[in-house]
């Protein structure tokens, strides 16, 4: 089976600070204090999750941001 070209992570910002991310379609979760750390952690989690021959070439981080407005 050919590997997917990328793994997409849905990234959430914590109210208390920091970020957590979940890969869509895979059991991969990671977290970090900042976005730079999250980039490193997501790449490392993908490397650990997949064998070299099945590993996707790219990781996409999709930031989900909720904005609440009082009306």
BELCOR-V46018 format. One line per field, one symbol per residue. ss: DSSP state (2 for helix, 1 for strand, 0 for the rest). psi: psi as a letter, one per 40 degrees, with the letter a starting at -180 (. if undefined). A space follows every 10 residues. Layout:
ss->???
psi->???
//
This chain:
ss->0000011111 1110000011 1110000011 1100222222 2222222220 0000000111 1111000000 0
psi->hiiidihhhh hihideiiii ihhheighii iididddddd dddddddddi ideehidihh hhhhhhhhhh .
//
